[in-house]
């Protein structure tokens, strides 16, 4: 995983990690090889992020979700 190369990411608060993920996604979308996402999809992603930031206890950790999916 790429994140393992940056142990300082663990020091970020969860909301900071999500903000970083959002910023990285925006950078990736500017790439020539980026997948095309509709304005509706981008709006939905922003709404979901805003909701999570306002209600952080409603989320599920990625590790937990991955474990559930493999079970």
Residue pairs with C-beta under 8 A, 6 or more apart in sequence:
3 9
9 17
9 20
12 20
14 56
15 53
15 56
18 49
18 52
18 53
22 49
25 45
28 34
29 35
29 37
37 45
51 58
52 58
52 59
